[in-house]
């Protein structure tokens, strides 16, 4: 895990520290999967406030932290906003096809349930 050098620097695991079991755990939660789906559909980084979740702000913060610490997303402060982006290159290099398969399965599930 990279260490934060200031309160505005956020710790992220290096590519070689990303573990399959932590990625799968992060993706197993419906709210976190929703975040990942929205980030995958976005064109570039988005602010936390761009993604609305039906949970409290503290729970939303927890979900983003789990995704960051597992290596699924990268977060960085830009001014007063915390910007988020998928670590697609890292995930695709480590686990080829995993992210695309999970996203396709989530889309298919949402279509079946009428929540797409």
C-alpha positions as CSV (number, residue, x, y, z in Angstrom):
1,X,0.0,0.0,0.0
2,X,1.4,3.4,-0.9
3,X,1.4,5.6,2.1
4,X,-0.2,9.0,2.3
5,X,2.3,11.8,2.7
6,X,-0.3,14.4,3.6
7,X,-4.0,14.3,4.6
8,X,-5.0,15.1,1.0
9,X,-2.9,12.1,-0.4
10,X,-4.8,8.9,-0.3
11,X,-3.1,5.5,0.1
12,X,-3.6,3.0,-2.8
13,X,-2.2,-0.5,-3.2
14,X,0.6,-0.8,-5.8
15,X,-0.4,-2.9,-8.8
16,X,1.6,-5.9,-7.5
17,X,-0.2,-5.6,-4.1
18,X,-3.7,-6.0,-5.6
19,X,-5.2,-9.3,-4.5
20,X,-8.0,-11.2,-6.3
21,X,-9.8,-12.0,-3.1
22,X,-10.0,-8.3,-2.0
23,X,-11.1,-7.2,-5.5
24,X,-13.9,-9.9,-5.5
25,X,-14.9,-8.9,-2.0
26,X,-15.1,-5.2,-3.0
27,X,-17.2,-6.1,-6.1
28,X,-19.5,-8.4,-4.1
29,X,-21.4,-5.5,-2.4
30,X,-24.4,-4.1,-4.5
31,X,-23.6,-0.5,-3.6
32,X,-19.9,-0.9,-4.5
33,X,-20.8,-2.7,-7.7
34,X,-23.1,0.2,-8.5
35,X,-20.2,2.6,-8.1
36,X,-18.0,0.6,-10.3
37,X,-20.7,0.4,-13.0
38,X,-21.1,4.1,-13.0
39,X,-17.4,4.7,-13.1
40,X,-17.1,2.3,-16.0
41,X,-19.8,4.2,-17.9
42,X,-18.3,7.6,-17.1
43,X,-15.9,9.4,-19.5
44,X,-12.9,9.8,-17.2
45,X,-12.9,10.6,-13.5
46,X,-15.9,11.7,-11.6
47,X,-16.5,13.3,-8.2
48,X,-17.9,11.3,-5.3
49,X,-21.0,13.5,-5.4
50,X,-21.6,12.4,-9.0
51,X,-22.6,9.0,-7.9
52,X,-25.7,9.0,-5.7
53,X,-26.2,6.0,-3.5
54,X,-29.3,5.3,-1.3
55,X,-27.2,5.2,1.9
56,X,-25.8,7.7,4.3
57,X,-22.8,9.9,3.5
58,X,-20.6,7.9,6.0
59,X,-21.6,4.6,4.4
60,X,-20.9,6.0,0.9
61,X,-17.4,7.0,2.2
62,X,-16.9,3.5,3.5
63,X,-17.8,2.0,0.1
64,X,-15.4,4.3,-1.7
65,X,-12.6,3.5,0.8
66,X,-13.1,-0.3,0.3
67,X,-12.9,0.1,-3.4
68,X,-9.8,2.3,-3.2
69,X,-8.0,0.0,-0.7
70,X,-8.8,-3.1,-2.7
71,X,-7.3,-1.5,-5.8
72,X,-10.5,-1.2,-7.8
73,X,-10.5,2.6,-8.0
74,X,-8.0,5.4,-7.7
75,X,-9.0,8.5,-5.8
76,X,-7.3,11.9,-5.8
77,X,-8.2,15.4,-4.6
78,X,-8.7,18.0,-7.3
79,X,-9.4,21.2,-5.5
80,X,-12.1,20.5,-3.0
81,X,-13.5,17.4,-4.9
82,X,-12.4,13.9,-4.4
83,X,-12.2,12.4,-7.9
84,X,-12.6,8.7,-8.7
85,X,-11.6,6.5,-11.6
86,X,-11.4,2.8,-12.2
87,X,-8.0,1.2,-12.2
88,X,-9.0,-0.6,-15.4
89,X,-5.4,-0.9,-16.7
90,X,-4.2,-2.5,-13.4
91,X,-7.1,-4.8,-13.1
92,X,-7.0,-5.9,-16.8
93,X,-3.2,-6.6,-16.5
94,X,-3.6,-8.7,-13.3
95,X,-6.9,-10.4,-14.0
96,X,-7.6,-10.3,-17.7
97,X,-11.3,-10.1,-18.5
98,X,-12.5,-10.0,-14.9
99,X,-13.8,-6.5,-14.9
100,X,-15.5,-6.8,-18.2
101,X,-17.1,-10.1,-17.2
102,X,-18.3,-8.6,-13.9
103,X,-19.7,-5.5,-15.6
104,X,-21.5,-7.6,-18.3
105,X,-23.0,-9.9,-15.6
106,X,-24.1,-6.9,-13.6
107,X,-25.7,-5.3,-16.7
108,X,-27.5,-8.5,-17.5
109,X,-28.8,-8.9,-14.0
110,X,-30.0,-5.3,-13.9
111,X,-31.8,-5.8,-17.2
112,X,-33.5,-9.0,-15.9
113,X,-34.6,-7.1,-12.8
114,X,-35.7,-4.0,-14.6
115,X,-33.2,-1.8,-12.8
116,X,-30.8,-1.0,-15.7
